[in-house]
């Protein structure tokens, strides 16, 4: 792939714009050598305007999404892309969120241009566990864990019971919940179904990945090892779910 085509794929502009960037001698190696469009190159050794290229293809970002931000490119701002480099929504393929967190939910959100990985993690067949911490409007009664783990709980307007979920009370009006599905506003609707209301909700883990102490509104790239662990875990969750169903 020519250098200009590679820049287009990474969101640095249209074909003409990328060719112009190269012609203007704005693309160099880390050492300052000007690169031509037909030169060989390594991603980590390419700089545009003395700035290293953004993440290479196949990257995964772990973002701490704040409340109020939406996960779509086709919605009203603020959007999560305002927290990320400007090239990301222009990439081919686009850097897309793996599933979504609604505007009122904060926490761990994965973003990637790896389509197969996105599908694997977001597929309802994979049963990847996602853990949330929540603050509730009403005091806990004590029967929440049993109700949520029953596998018989139904959401309003649906005809298929929820998979069992794990709930641990952490206070009079707070708890941790782990779900293995991704239904629309699932956690909020689950708590409504058992007579409570979610006041605040944060996702703190997806599979083996933890939000940790990453500051709200910031993000980091997963390294190759973390991506491999995530992919392997998702395949294992999927295999277990298939075997259990069978």
C-alpha positions in Angstrom: 0.0 0.0 0.0 1.4 3.4 -0.9 2.0 5.8 1.9 -0.8 8.1 0.9 -3.3 5.3 0.8 -2.2 4.2 4.2 -2.7 7.8 5.5 -6.2 7.7 4.1 -7.0 4.4 5.8 -5.8 6.0 9.1 -8.1 9.0 8.7 -5.6 11.7 7.7 -7.9 12.9 4.9 -9.1 12.1 1.4 -6.9 10.6 -1.2 -6.1 14.0 -2.7 -5.4 15.5 0.8 -3.1 12.6 1.7 -1.2 12.9 -1.5 -0.8 16.6 -0.9 0.6 15.9 2.6 3.2 13.6 1.1 4.1 16.0 -1.7 4.5 18.8 0.8 7.3 16.7 2.5 5.3 16.7 5.7 5.7 12.9 6.2 9.1 11.8 7.6 10.7 9.0 9.5 11.5 9.5 13.2 14.9 10.6 12.2 13.6 13.3 9.9 14.1 11.7 6.5 11.4 12.8 4.1 9.3 9.9 2.8 7.9 9.6 -0.7 4.7 8.0 -1.6 6.4 4.8 -2.9 8.9 4.4 -0.2 8.8 1.5 2.2 7.7 2.4 5.7 7.0 1.0 9.1 4.0 2.4 11.0 6.0 3.2 14.2 8.6 5.1 12.1 6.2 7.4 10.2 5.6 11.0 11.4 3.2 13.6 10.0 4.1 17.1 10.8 6.7 15.7 13.3 4.0 13.8 15.1 3.9 10.0 15.2 1.0 8.3 13.4 -2.1 7.4 15.5 -2.7 3.8 16.4 -2.1 1.2 13.7 -4.9 -0.9 12.1 -6.3 -3.5 14.4 -6.0 -1.4 17.6 -8.3 -1.5 20.6 -8.8 1.5 22.9 -10.1 1.4 26.4 -12.0 4.6 27.1 -13.4 5.8 30.4 -16.6 7.3 29.0 -18.1 10.1 31.1 -21.9 10.5 31.7 -23.5 12.6 28.9 -21.5 11.3 26.0 -23.1 9.1 23.3 -21.4 6.3 21.3 -22.8 7.0 17.9 -21.3 9.0 15.0 -24.9 9.9 13.9 -26.2 11.6 17.0 -26.2 14.9 18.7 -23.0 15.8 20.6 -21.2 15.4 22.9 -20.0 12.2 21.3 -17.2 9.9 22.5 -15.2 10.8 19.4 -14.7 14.3 20.9 -12.5 12.5 23.5 -10.4 10.7 20.9 -7.9 11.8 18.2 -9.7 13.5 15.3 -8.6 10.9 12.8 -10.4 8.0 14.5 -13.9 8.5 13.1 -12.4 9.1 9.6 -10.6 5.8 9.5 -11.4 2.9 7.1 -12.7 0.9 8.8 -13.9 3.4 11.4 -12.9 3.1 15.0 -16.3 2.0 16.4 -17.4 1.2 20.0 -17.9 -2.5 20.9 -21.5 -2.3 22.0 -22.6 0.9 23.6 -23.1 2.6 26.9 -26.1 4.9 27.1 -25.6 8.6 27.7 -26.4 8.3 31.4 -23.9 5.4 32.0 -20.2 5.9 32.5 -17.2 3.6 32.6 -15.3 1.1 30.4 -16.0 1.3 26.7 -13.9 -0.5 24.1 -13.3 1.1 20.7 -11.7 -0.7 17.7 -11.4 -0.9 14.0 -11.1 -4.7 14.2 -14.4 -5.8 12.8 -14.2 -9.5 13.7 -13.1 -8.8 17.2 -16.0 -6.2 17.6 -18.5 -8.8 16.4 -17.1 -11.5 18.7 -17.3 -9.4 21.8 -20.6 -7.8 21.0 -22.4 -10.9 19.8 -25.1 -12.1 22.2 -23.8 -15.6 21.6 -20.5 -14.8 23.2 -21.9 -14.2 26.7 -18.9 -12.0 27.6 -19.4 -10.9 31.3 -19.7 -7.1 31.9 -19.7 -5.9 35.5 -21.3 -2.6 36.7 -21.4 -0.7 39.9 -24.7 1.1 40.7 -26.3 3.5 43.1 -30.0 2.9 43.6 -32.9 5.2 44.4 -34.5 2.8 47.0 -33.0 0.7 49.8 -32.2 -3.0 48.9 -34.7 -5.5 50.2 -32.4 -8.5 50.3 -33.9 -10.7 47.7 -32.3 -9.0 44.7 -29.5 -11.5 44.2 -31.9 -14.4 44.1 -34.3 -12.7 41.7 -31.5 -11.6 39.3 -29.9 -15.1 39.4 -33.1 -17.0 38.7 -32.9 -17.0 34.9 -36.7 -16.3 34.9 -36.8 -12.5 35.2 -38.5 -10.9 32.2 -38.1 -7.3 31.0 -41.1 -5.3 30.1 -42.1 -5.7 26.5 -40.0 -8.8 26.0 -40.8 -12.5 25.8 -37.4 -14.2 26.5 -36.2 -14.4 30.1 -32.9 -12.9 31.0 -29.9 -15.0 31.6 -28.9 -15.3 35.3 -27.0 -12.3 36.5 -24.7 -12.0 39.6 -25.6 -9.3 42.1 -23.6 -8.3 45.2 -24.9 -5.7 47.6 -22.2 -3.2 48.6 -24.4 -0.8 50.6 -27.9 0.0 51.6 -28.5 1.5 48.1 -25.6 0.2 46.1 -24.4 -3.0 44.5 -22.3 -4.7 41.8 -24.0 -6.6 39.0 -22.5 -8.8 36.3 -24.5 -9.6 33.1 -23.7 -11.7 30.1 -26.1 -10.1 27.6 -26.3 -6.7 26.0 -30.0 -5.9 25.8 -31.2 -2.3 25.4 -30.7 -0.4 28.8 -30.5 -3.9 30.3 -29.3 -3.2 33.8 -31.6 -0.2 34.4 -34.6 -2.3 33.1 -33.6 -5.2 35.3 -33.6 -3.2 38.4 -36.9 -1.6 37.4 -38.3 -5.1 36.9 -37.6 -5.9 40.5 -39.0 -2.6 41.8 -36.1 -0.3 42.1 -34.5 2.5 40.0 -30.9 3.0 39.0 -29.6 6.5 40.0 -26.0 6.1 38.8 -24.4 3.3 36.7 -20.7 2.6 35.8 -19.3 -0.3 33.9 -16.0 -1.4 35.5 -15.1 -4.5 33.5 -15.6 -6.3 30.3 -14.3 -9.9 30.3 -10.8 -9.8 31.8 -10.4 -6.1 31.3 -10.7 -3.7 34.2 -11.4 0.1 34.1 -9.0 0.5 37.0 -7.8 4.0 37.9 -8.1 5.4 34.3 -9.3 8.9 34.7 -12.8 9.9 33.4 -12.6 11.2 29.8 -9.2 9.6 29.1 -8.2 6.5 27.2 -5.4 4.1 26.5 -4.4 1.7 23.8 -4.5 -2.0 24.7 -1.2 -3.7 24.1 -1.0 -6.9 21.9 -1.0 -9.1 25.0 -4.2 -7.6 26.4 -5.9 -7.9 23.0 -4.9 -11.6 22.8 -6.2 -12.2 26.3 -9.5 -10.5 25.5 -10.0 -12.4 22.3 -9.1 -15.8 23.9 -11.4 -15.1 26.8 -14.3 -14.2 24.5 -13.8 -17.4 22.5 -13.8 -19.4 25.8 -17.0 -17.7 27.1 -18.7 -18.4 23.7 -17.6 -22.1 23.8 -18.9 -22.5 27.4 -22.2 -20.8 26.5 -22.6 -23.1 23.5 -21.8 -26.2 25.5 -24.2 -25.2 28.3 -27.0 -24.5 25.8 -26.4 -27.8 24.1 
